[in-house]
Amino acid sequence: MGGLIHNNPVAVAVIDADQRVQLVNPAFEALFGYQEAELVGRQIASLLVPDDAVSESNRAVRSEEHTSELQSP
């Protein structure tokens, strides 16, 4: 699976349940100008969401998590 992510021309970031970056592919590095070593362990929102929209983004993530929990069997 690593090859599919690494060689994908589309920017891919793998995040954990806490929304922290676990790995990114070269296309993500090129698009956003970060190296993977700078990203691992950081909150994805801190990289992609403008400072003035972080609170709204966090609410949306919590809402989605809550909805997912309600839909789980």
URFENJO-V686728 format. One record per residue. RES is the residue in three letters. OMEGA is omega in radians with two decimals (none if undefined). NEAR is the number of other C-alpha atoms within 12 Angstrom. D_FIRST is the distance of its C-alpha to the first C-alpha in whole Angstrom. Layout:
BEGIN
RES_OMEGA_NEAR_D_FIRST, RES_OMEGA_NEAR_D_FIRST
END
This chain:
BEGIN
MET_3.14_8_0, GLY_3.12_13_4, GLY_3.11_12_5, LEU_3.13_14_5, ILE_-3.06_19_7, HIS_-3.06_21_9, ASN_-3.12_16_10, ASN_3.11_17_11, PRO_3.11_17_15, VAL_3.12_17_15, ALA_-3.12_22_15, VAL_3.00_27_13, ALA_3.07_35_13, VAL_-3.13_26_12, ILE_3.13_19_15, ASP_-3.09_15_16, ALA_3.12_14_19, ASP_3.13_17_22, GLN_3.10_25_20, ARG_-3.12_20_20, VAL_3.06_28_17, GLN_3.05_22_14, LEU_3.06_30_13, VAL_3.10_37_13, ASN_-3.12_31_12, PRO_3.12_25_15, ALA_3.08_22_16, PHE_3.12_27_17, GLU_-3.12_24_19, ALA_-3.10_16_21, LEU_-3.03_17_21, PHE_3.06_20_23, GLY_3.09_18_24, TYR_2.95_22_22, GLN_-3.09_19_21, GLU_-3.12_24_18, ALA_3.11_16_20, GLU_-2.97_18_22, LEU_-3.03_28_20, VAL_3.13_23_19, GLY_-3.14_23_21, ARG_3.05_24_23, GLN_-3.13_25_23, ILE_-3.14_30_21, ALA_-3.12_27_25, SER_-3.13_20_26, LEU_-2.96_24_24, LEU_-3.04_22_25, VAL_3.09_15_28, PRO_-3.09_14_31, ASP_-3.09_13_33, ASP_-3.14_12_36, ALA_-3.09_15_33, VAL_-3.13_18_31, SER_3.12_15_34, GLU_3.11_15_33, SER_3.12_21_29, ASN_3.08_22_29, ARG_-3.14_14_31, ALA_3.12_15_29, VAL_3.12_19_26, ARG_3.12_17_29, SER_3.12_14_30, GLU_3.11_14_26, GLU_3.14_17_26, HIS_3.12_13_29, THR_3.13_12_29, SER_3.12_12_25, GLU_-3.14_11_27, LEU_-3.10_10_30, GLN_-3.13_9_28, SER_3.14_8_26, PRO_none_5_28
END
